[in-house]
Amino acid sequence: MRGDIGMVGGERRGVRKIEFFAPRAVGLEEVLEARERRQAAQRALLARWGTPLVSLCMNVPGPVKDTPLIELAFRHGLDELEARLPPLLSMEVRRDAAGPEALLACRMEASALKALGEAVEAEAPVGRLLDVDVLDGEGRKLSRAVPRACIVCGGPAFDCARSRAHGLAAVEAAARALLVGWAAPRFAEAAEAALLEEARLTPKPGLVDRSNNGAHRDMDLPMLERSARALRPYFERFFEAGTEEPDRFLPLKEVGVEAEAAMMEATGGVNAHRGAIFALGLLLGALGASLLDGRDVLQRAAALARQRRGGGEGSHGASVRARYGAGGAVEEALAGFPTAWRARAVLEAKGPLTALLGLLARCTDTNLLYRGGRKGLLLVRAMARAALCLPQGMHPWAMRGMDRVMIRQNLSPGGSADLLALALFMERVGL
């Protein structure tokens, strides 16, 4: 099984890929069959190990028991359990339409395991949807020490379920709100972290980094960091908008307008991340929707971009489009971010500096066109292609040389920086 939001602020390696699939409704018969399979697997593990077992499932109301978002929440719960358990004797993880489930065997006293499982249910952000059962070595299921709370009203869940106090629609809505409320901040954190990683990456020719301000006289690294942090709540709202109104661009545009205002306030009126707001906003909105219905994220982002009408008048990108016919960020979005996707593959294989060089070598960067015309764009491409011919260990040396040239000629590849940030985000979340 795959799927968790990997490396938010962490190491680059070992990120689980999000698995997108089309959810489907299941009936009572399938749910009961899944329960029988789980009980048979429990009996087999008990016979093999003779130790207590932990059984993890998702307690999801309604006929749809498994979506990509449910998978992420399940994996989060499983990770929380694994982090607290002693070394496992075995772990079996399976998924079907009736929902994901895991069986874990370890040498630990059953009552201690039950207390640990209840702690995970209580402390994990989506713990109310986790169902952690513990069986002792004889196969007896341990009872809960504390009754579960209703996700709608907070009262005793058993009483509400028995009396059908709220109705299925209300319970389903509450469960979905729990899932989205858990996921949105995590993806927003990943977007912020991607912007910060891009800003701090050094050396970056012509761009702000840890060593200098590149070809910029109006911004520095602390300003970029302030801008990234100011945008985090809006990244969360982009994701939420995608879950609430999938396939509608207007809600994303409205959030984007507010995000740009927050950026300008944080930077004193300097456009530090307008292109990144557009790209990450589209991708976060598409991601929020696709985690619920399993559709392709990049195709959905492209479809959202096609709803865009006007915008950007008077911007550098608009003037470059008029003069050179270069589509820039809008063209990249309309195509489903293919350049960023290719950069993401290079990033995973060779790291961010080489990924940036690849972007500089191939990308029609509208910021370079605005500052240096076709001559400036071709110069940067030529230098980047020459650098890529060198051994990878020499890339930083070559990029420092490019930096000196580009500063002298006032060339800054801001479009390439935005695409690198987008690739970093894709890698961080496991796209």
Helices and strands as residue ranges (DSSP letters): H 28-49, E 53-58, H 68-84, E 88-96, E 99-106, H 110-123, G 127-129, E 130-135, H 157-163, H 168-200, H 221-244, H 249-267, H 274-293, H 297-305, H 316-324, H 328-334, H 338-350, H 352-362, H 366-388, G 392-394, H 395-408, H 414-429
